[in-house]
């Protein structure tokens, strides 16, 4: 018996999973699929690369396939909101692969491309719509998207949604949804804002958390290299010459930095492309295709553009720039060591980035191993030891003894005299 049979998925879906090579459900799939099949609202906290897309796609496909409309109409019955175009495309691809032979129709809409083909697909009718907030609201205002028959609402990568300022868009969308619906919210972290959003959207949700927050996926070999900022391009070239780097995803902090770094690598005959928010969607899609098929070995990206990358063959993640937000380190590193594979995360840290490394090590609750075995090692970049907190200083500082005031000392210096004479 297939392990997925224990989750009460339909035989059709189990057959599809077998053909796709799925062997055993991941922890988030094991815990999320049964209650979602029963129609429960769910708040899922799971780190990147744990299979959470299938955790909501499989039960949604199963439920929608059980009761297809008989009047010929195809109203939107499931809406999945994602923060980036790449993630939207990735989720739509998962629905396509997992929903074969179910006769359900899905489409994906996002900005950066013409809306014509998207509008035509919507007019033909879709069961499942995957969308980014901006393009969705545009098409809603134009009357091309109607959500009155929605049965399931999924908010994917909710923490990233909030980071990117989509909270107001999310609330605008939620305001027009039917009150009687199933809502699923998935996030890699659980800040207070996510708790508040979940409380406003979900009804008596089941809370599923499969890994402690701010933990790395298993199988990642981490190391940090201390290097002056000016020497980083030389160090990157040296790293990319290593034969064990099959595919490397290189992170920069800014779009301009990604373009500048890519141009430098091209001059050194490195097969590389860049993706970020200023690139057209066609250019981003083509870069991902070339990276996935092995036509290029190196992809340079910013945090936002890379959130939807799910390529199992990424052997190395290289932080050319240290992330300012320590949680982004978790997301970046999670692009490698996917689906049980091994991976390596290399971080370049210069003196100005020491505080970022310290913050990362604080949420990891441990040190990132230091690699000094390279020609550009710079000891001046070593992170300073953390200063003890005021409470700790008070705890270990000896309390000075009070000096006893003698009559002479009591009378010396300026004195405050209280008069008792009647006014």
N, C-alpha and C positions, 0 to 999 in steps of 0.2 A: 504494500500500500504506500502511495506517495505521502511524504510528510505533509504536503499541502492539503491532502484529503482530510486530515484531522482538523483543519480550519473551516470545514464545511463549504469550501468553494465548489462551484459546479464542475461536473466532469469535463465540460468543454474548456473551461479555463485551466483545469489541471492538465489536460492534454497539451494546451498551448504552452504552459510553463515547462513541461517535459521537453517539448521541441526546442524551446529557447535555452535549455540547459540549466534551468533552475532546479536545484537539488533539495535544499532545505531552506525554510523560511528564516529570516533574520529575527533577532529578538523583538524589534519594533513591529515586524509583520506578525509575529506570533501573538503579541499582546493587543495589536490594534485591529486586525482583520475580523475576529469574531464579534466584538461589540459593534463595529461599524456595520457589519452584515445585519445586525439586529436593529439598526437605526439609531444607535446612541450617538450623542454628541461626544466629541473627543478632543482633548488637549494633549498633543504628543510632543514631548521634548526628546529630541534625538540628535546626536552629532551628525555632521555631514558624512555621507558615504555609508550610511547604515541601512539603506533600502527603504526609506520612508515614502518615496514616490509610489512604489508598488504597494506599500502598506495602505495607502488610501485608494489607489487606482483599482486594485483587484476587487475589493468589496463593492466599490461604486459600479464597476462594470457588471459585476454579478447581479446586483440589485436592479440596475436599470434594464438589464436584458430580460428579467423576469416579467416585466410589464411594459411592453412597447406600445405606443399609441396605435389605435386601430382605425382612426379616422383619416389617416393619410398625412396629418400634420406632424411636424417635428419641432415642438417648442423646446427651448433650452431647458434641460432638466438638471444639469450639473454645471456649476461655474467654479473654475479653479483660478485664483488670483496669485500671480507670482511677481516678484520685484523687478526682474530683468528679462530682456528679450531672449537671451540665451537659455535661461531657466524655463521660460515659457515653451520654447521650441523643444527642450529636452523632455518636459512633462508631456507635451503633445505626442512626441515620439514614443514615449512609454505607453500611453493610452493606445496608440496605433498597434504597437507590438503585442501588448497584453490582451487587446480586445479583438484579435483576429477571430473570424468565424462567429462573431456575436451580432453582426448586422446593426451595430450602433455607429452613428456618424459623429465625428468630432472635428473641430477646427481650432486654429490658434490665431489670435489677433494681437498685434503689438505695433508700436510706432517705429519710425525710421524707414518704412516702406510705404508704397501707395496703398490706399485703403480699398481700391476697386475690387481686387480679387477677394479680399476679406468680406466685403459687403455681399458679393455674389454668393459666397459660401453660406453666409447667414441667411440669405433669402431662400436658398434651397432647403434649409432646415438642418439643425444640428442637435444632437442629444447632449453633447459635452463641449463646453466652451472653455478654452484655456486662454487667459488674457493678462496683459499688464494693465495697471489702473488707468494710465493716461489715455491710451487708445480706447479702452472700454468705455470710459465716460464720454469721450468724443462721439463714439458711435451710438451710445445711449441717447445723447442730446439730439442727434440727427434722426432718431427714431428707427435705427437699424437693429438695435438690441432690445429685446423685451424679456423681462425676467419674472413675469407674473406666475409662470408655471414651474418655477425652480423648486427642485426637491433637495438638492445637496449643494452646500456652499463650502469650498475649501480655501483656506488661507495658508499658502505655503511660504516658508521662510519668513515668518511674521516678524522676527527681530530685525531682519534686513529691511523689511518694509518700513518699519519705524525709523531705522537709521537713515533711509533715503527720503524721509519726509512724506510718506504716503498715508499717514494716519487719517487725514481729512478726506482723502479720496476713498479710503476704505469705508469710512462712516457714511459717505454719500451713497456708495453702492449698497451697503447694508440697509440703508433707510428704505430702499425700494424693493427689497426682497420680501417674499411671503414670510409671515411670522411663523407659520408652521413649516419647518424645514429641518434638515439635519445639517449641522455645522461642524466642520473639522478644522482645527487650527494646529499647525505644525511649526515648530521653532527649534533652533539649535541651542538657544539660551533662554533664560526666563527672567528678564528684568522686570521691574515693577510695572512698566508700561504695558508689557505683554499680559500680565495678570489682570490689569484693568480692562484691557481690550477683550480678553477672554470672558471676563465677567459680564461684559455688555453684549456679547455675541452668542455665547454658548448657554444652553439650558441643561443644568445638572450634568455636566460633562464628566466622563471618565478621564482621569489623569494618568497618562502613561509616560514614564521616564525610563529609558533603557540604559542610560549612562550618566554619570555625574556631569554636571555642567563644567565647561572649560576643561575637558579631557580630550586627549588626542586619540585618533583611531589607532588600533594596534598595528604593529609592523612598521612604524615610522622610525628611522634612524635619524636623530636630530644632531646638528652641530652648528656652532656659531664661529665665524671667522672674524677676528678683529682687524680692521683695515681702514686706512685713511680714505675719505670719500673720493679723492682724485685717483686713487689706485683701483677703485672698484671695477672699472671696465677691463683692466688688465687681469684682475683676479677672475672675473667672469670668463674671459677668453681661456684662461688656464683651466678652469673647471670644466668648460665645455669640451676641452680636448680629451677628457677622460672617456675611455671606451665604454664604461658601464652606464653612461648616460644615454638611454634609448630615446626618451622624450623628456624635455625639460620645460617646465612652466615657470617663467621668470616674472616676478612681481615688482612693479615700480609704484611709487606713491602717486604720480601725476600722469595725465595723458601726454603732456609735453615730454616728460621724462621717458615714457614708453617709446614715443616716436624717435627721440634722440638716440636712445640705446639701440633701437632696431636699425637705424641708419648706420650706426657704428659697427654693428655685427655684420650687416650686409657688406660693408667695405672689407671686412675680414673673411669674406666668402662663407659665412655661416648661413645656412638655409633657415630663415626666420621670418615671422610675420608678427604683427601687433594687433590687439583688439582693445578698444576702449570706447567710451561714449561718443567721441567725435567721429568715429568711423561709421560709414553707412552700414545698414544691416546686411546688404549683399556682401560687402567686404568682410564683415565679421563672420558671416556664415561660411564664406569661401576659406577664410583663414582657419576656422575650426575644422572644416572638411580636410584641408591639406595636412593639418596637424594630426587628425585622427587616422588618416590613411598612411601617415609616415612620409608624405612628400616633403614636409619640413620637420626638423627635429626640435626646434625651439619656438615657443610661443611666448611673447611678451604681453603682459596684461596688467590692468589695474584691478582693484578689488571688485568694483561693481560689475565690470564686464565679465569677470571670471567666475562669478557666483554660480552660473548654470553649467559649468564644464563638468561633464561626467565621462571621463575617458580612462578606462582601466589601465591603459598602457603607460601612463605618466610615471616614469621611474624617479624623477627628481623635481622637487619644488625648490626654487632658489629665490630667496628674499633679497633682491638687489637693494631695495630700500626696506628698512624695518617698518612694520605697520605702526601707526600712531595708536590705534585702538588695539589692546592686547587680544580681544576676542577675534579680531581679524586674523591673527596668527593661527588660531585654531582652524578657521575656515580655509585659509591658504594651504596649510599643511594637509588638510583633509582632501585635497585634490589628488594626492598620491596615496599609495597603500590601500587602494579600493578593492572591494570584493575579495578580501583575504590575501591580497598580494603584499609584497614588501615594497618599501619606498624610502627615499632619503629627502630630508629637508635641510637645506643649507641656508644660513642667514649671514649676510654681510652687515657688520655693525661698525660704524665709525664713532668718534668721540661725541658728536652731537646726538647720537641715537642711543646713548647708554641708558637714558631714562626709560626708553621704550623697551629695551631688553630687560631691565629690572622689573617693569610692570608685567611683562610676559611671564617671567619666572615666578612672579608672585601668584598669578592665577594658575600656573602649572604646579605650584607648590614644590618646585625643585629647580635646579640649575640646568640650563641647556649646555651640554658638553662643549667645552672649548677646544677647538682644533688650532694648534699653533704651527702645524706642519705645512706651512706655505710661505713663499718668499716675501709676502707683503704683510706679515704679522706686525701689528702695531700695539705695543704694550700700553701706550697712552690712552687707548680706547677701552681699557679694562674697566668694567662698571665699578663704581665706588661701593664700599660696604654700606649697607643700610644703617641709617642712624636709628638708635633705639627711640621708641616712642617716649613722650613726656612721662607717661605712667611708669614705664620701665626705668627711666632715669630716676624718678622719685623712689622707686622700689629699692634700687641698688645704691643710691647715694646716701652717705651717712648724714644723719640729722645733726646739724651743728648744735652744740650745747649753749643754752642761754647763759649769758653772763649775768651774775647777780648784781643788781643795782645797789651800789653803796650810797650812803647819804650824800657824799661829795658828788658822785656821778649824777645822782638824782637832781641835784641843785644846779648842775652845770648846764649851759646851753639855754636857749629860749624856753621860758616856762609859760604855761597857760594858767591864769589865776582866776578862780571863780569867786566873785564878790558875794558876800552874804549880807552886806549892809542894806538897809531899807532905802528905796528910791525916793 
